Amino acid sequence: MPKPAARSSRDKAAAQAGTHPAVDSAPRSSVRFVAPLGLASPQVRSHLAKKLSGLILAIAFPVGLATSWMWTFLHEPELPLPFQVSVEPIATPQLPRTASSTITPLKVPLQDQIPVAGLARDPRLIENSIHGAVPRISADGLKPRQVYARPFPDAGAQPRISLVVTGLGLGLAVTDKALMQLPPAVTLAFSPYGQDLVRQVQNARQDNRELLLQIPMEPYDFPANDAGPAMLAADAAADINTDRLLWSLARMTGYVGLTNLQGGRFRDSPAMQRFLEQVERRGLLYIDNGQGRAKSGGLRQAHLTLDPLALDEGLSELETIAKTRGVAIGIVPITPALVEKIPLWAHELPTRGILLAPLSASFDRPSHP
């Protein structure tokens, strides 16, 4: 510590020079520690404080945002979807199944799909199965193919065409349009996988339209090409195919017969004969589209399967067949363009001496070679 005398002499010298004694801006102890860090200057300390506050804000903002989001996620109440409905499960007994290592397991359990109910139908032609109502021959011998056939006056030897449009039910909009626009004499074949079969089949039956049901069958390129969970398979056990067939038959009522959905391998297998026996036993007809490399003999096949992308050419060929053989049966998948074109074609058909007839009016009609 400096002596008092020395301090006094220093003050005197400052007074003589016209200056004031030096005053420290900070305690000597603080200067001793912050000076080496370069923080002795007020400007440096202010700049550092701004940087630190910016860094703290940059860290605190995302942390706070994440905390708020997690709080909302964990505590927000669950709201029901506006279109959720409560569905009562349907208890359906299952048939005993025979194990088969050669058949791919069903992708969708058939018993989990709700069978169609509530259609207007003739109770004499109904047999109850585990999947719902399926067709049968009545006790007095009436057949569904007779009762549900569309009336058609016998026109003698005049050529006739029966056109079957397949794939109805899969597209709701195009199916509704077909029911409104296609001529009543066109036979409509519904897929068992349709989404609104109750309403659409009821509308079709109210117009006295003639209906078929498509039966999924195994194609040659299965599983690359899959006909769905109700597919009849060539190597499946008989009880499995029977169960799948009953499921399809119960999807709708009021149809005169069946047609194939894909197929080929199944139609060339011994299982096809068992299928045809059930078709006959239930009083139905079966018309095959003849596609899928099937070589089965004895099937009633359509004369022509039309390409919807070449519809004009197909309809013209169908007319030629009708004039040559007296009857022609054509099958074509539904498309929006077909729904627009068929009514115009059918309107002009009588001018060329050909009648448009439901399938039942042509199925048993002999054709010229």
N, C-alpha and C positions, 0 to 999 in steps of 0.2 A: 504494500500500500504506500502510495507516494506521501511524502511528508507534507503537512499543512503549509509550510513556508514555500515549498516548491510550487504548490497550487496557487498560492497568492501572487507570487512573482509572475506566473503564467497569465493570470487574469490581468495583472497590471500591464503586461506587454500587449495584451489584446485590446485594452482600453486605449493605450497610446496609439495603436494602429487604426482606431475608429471602428473596431468590430466588436461583436458580442461574444461572450464565451461560447464554445462549442457545446451544443446540446445533443445527446444521443437520441436517434429516432426509435431505437429498440433497446431493451435491456441488453447489457453486454453478454449475459449468459445465452440469450436466444440467438444473437448474432454469431456467437461462437459455433452453434450447431447447424444453422441453416445456411450460413455463408458458403460452406464447401459445396452445398447442393445447388447453389445458384438461386435460392429462394429469398434472399434478403431483400430483393427489389419488390415493391408492391405490384408493379406491372406483371412480373413473372408469376406471382401468387394468384393474381386475378385471372390470367390466361389459363393457368393450371386448373383453377376451380371451374371454369367454363367447360374445359375438356372432360373433367371428371363427371360433371352433371350431365353432359351429353351421353357419355358412356353408360351411366347408370340408367338414363331414360331408354337408351337403345336396348338394354338388357331387360328392363322391367316391363316394357310394352308387350313383347311376344310372350313372356312368362305369364303376364296377367291375362292375355287373350286366351292362351291355352288353358289356364285354370278356369276361366269363365266357361269355355266350351265343355270341358270335362264336367263341370258342375251341372250344366244344362243337360248333358247327355245322361248323367246318372240319376237326375231327379225329375226329368220331364215325364209326365204320365203318358202311357201308351194309349193311342187313340185307335179305335177300330176302323178298318177300311169301310168306305161308304157302301161298297157293294158286297160286303160279307153277309152271308146268310148261314143259318144253322140248318144242317142237314142231318136227319136221323139216319143212322146206319141201318142198312138192310141185312138182316140175318138170312143168309142163303145156305142151305145145306149143300155139301159138295159130294159129287159122285166119287167113288173110289177110283183111283187112277192107277194104271199099270205103268211101272217104271219103264222108261225107254231111253237108251243111251244115244239113239240116233236122231232125236228130235230136240231142237233148240227150245229151252224153257220159254214160257210166255213172257213177253216184255211187260204186259199189263195184265194182272190177274182178272179174269173175266168176271168173277163174282164181285169185284169191286165196282163194276159199272152197273148203273141203275137200269133195269129193263123198262122198255116202253110199256105204258099202261094207259087205259082210258080211251082207246080207239073204238069207234063204232064197228062192231063185228057181229057175225052170225054165231050165236052160242053153240049151234049144232056142229059147227066146224072147228071148235076149239078143244084143244087138249092141254091140260095143265102140266107144265114141266118145272124143274127146279129153277129155270131161268125166266119163266113166264108162259104166256099163252102161245101155243104153236098150232099150226094147221093140222087137220085130220079129215078123213072121210067120215061123214055123219053116219048114224045108225041106219038110216034109210038109203044110204048109197050116194048122197050128194057129195060132189067134189068141189074144193075151193076153186079149181080152174074153171068150173062151170058157173058157180054162183057169182064169182067176182069178175067174170068176163064182161067186156063192154058189148052191148047188143050191136049186131051188124047184120043188115039185111042181105040175104043171099042174092048176089048179082049175077048168078049164072057163070058163064065162061069169061066174063070181062076180067082183064088182067088187074092184079092188085099188088100193092106194095105195103108191107108192114115195116115200120121204122121204129127201132128200139133205141132210146136215148139213155145212156148209162151215166153213172156218177152223180146222180141227184142226191142232195142232202149234204154233200161235202162243202159246197159253197152256198151260204144262205141266200145271198143276194141273187146269184144267177139261178138258183133253184126257184125262188119266188117269181122271178121274171119268166122262167120257163112255164110255171103253172099258169101264169096269166096269158102268155102269148102263143105257146105251142098249140097246134090243132088238137082237139080232143081225141082224135083217132091215133095219135102218136102214143106208143107204149112207153112208160117211164120206169126205169130201173133205179132203185135207191140203194145206196151203199149202207151196210149195217153200221158203219162208223159215223153216220150223219148226226149232227148236233141238235136238230130240231125236228125229229121225225114225227112226233105226235101231231104238231100243228100242220106240217107240210103234207103228211099223208092224209090227214082229215080233209084238208082243202082239196087234195086230188080226188079223194073218194066222193066228195060232195059234187064234183063235176063229172062223176061217173067215168073217171079215167081208168085205164087198165094199167096195173102195176106189176112189176117184177121186183124181186129182192136179189141183190148180188151176193154171191157166196165166195169169200176169199179162199183161194187155192194156191198151193205151193208151186212157184215157177221153177224152171230149170236152173236159173241163176241165183236161187236162194242160198245163202243169206244176203248176198249183195243186193238182191231185189226182194223186199219183204212185203208180204201181203197183209201184215198186221197180226195182232194177237189172236184173232179168231180164225187164222189160216188153217185149212185142212191140209195135213201133211201126208206125203206118200208113205213114210216109214213110221208114223205115229201109231200107237195102239188104237184099236177100234173104239174103245170107250172114250179116249181123248178126242178123237175126231167127232164122235157122236155128241159129246159135251159141247164142243165148239160149234157144231152145226145147230144144236138146240139154242145156243145163245144167239146166233144170228137169226134163226127163225123167229125168235121171240122179240126181235127189235121192232117189228111192225106187223100189222095184220091187213087183210083185204087184198092180198096179192094172188095172182093166178099161177105164178110159177117162179122159177129161179134162173139165174144166169151166172156165169163165172166172173169172178174178179181175179184177173191174172190167171195162174194155172199153167199147165203144161206138164210138169213132172207128176203132179197129183192125178191129172186126167189120163196119164199113160200108166198108172199103177193099178194093182188089184183093188185098192181102196176106192177107186172111182165107181166100180160096180156096186159096192156096198152103199155108196152115196145115192146112186140112181135107184136102188131098191127102196131106200127111204123116201125119195122123191115120189115114186110111184105109190108107195103105201100111204102117203099123205094126200094123194089126189092132186098133185101139182104137175106142171109141165116144166121141162128144162130145155133151154135153148143155149147153145154154145157159140161163142164168137169165133171159134176156130183158130185163135191165135195162140202164141206161146209154144210153137213146135209140137203141139199135141198131135198124136197119131192115133188116138182112140177111135175105134170103129163103132158104128151103131148109134152115135150121138146125133141128135137133131141139131144141125149147125146152121147158122145164118149163111145166106148166099154170099154176103159181102160185109166186111168190116170196113167202114168208111174212115178215111183219113180226114180229121177235122181241118187240116191245113190245105186239103184239096177237095173241099166239099162239093163244089160244082161238078167236078169230074166224077166223084163217087155217086152223086145223085143221078147223073146221066147214065152211068153204068147200071145202076139199080133199075132204071126204067127199061133199059135194053133187056135185062134179065127177065123182068116182068112180062114184057111183050113176047119173049122167046119161050119162056117156061109157063107162063100164066100166073105165076106168083113169085115174089121176091121178098126176102127178109133181110133187112140191113140193120146193122148195129153201129152206133157212133157215140163217142164220148161227148158229153155236154161241153159247150164253150159259149161265151157271149155272142160270138159271130153266128153260131149255129142257131141260137134262139131268134136272132133277127132274120135269118135267111129262110128257115124251114117254112114259116107261115106263107111267104111269098111263093115258094116252090109248090106247096100243097094247094094253094089257091089256083094255080095254073095246071095242076096235074090232070083234072078231069077233061080239060080241053085236048089232052093228048090221049084220051081214051083209057086212062088208068085210074083206079080207085085207091084211096089211102085207107087201109084197114087196120084194126088192132091186131096184135100178134095172135090172139086166140082164133081169129077168123082165117089165119093163114097157116097155123102150125100143123094142122092135120090135113090140109088141102094138098092133094097130090100135084106135083109139078111135072111138066113135060121135060124130057131129057134135053 
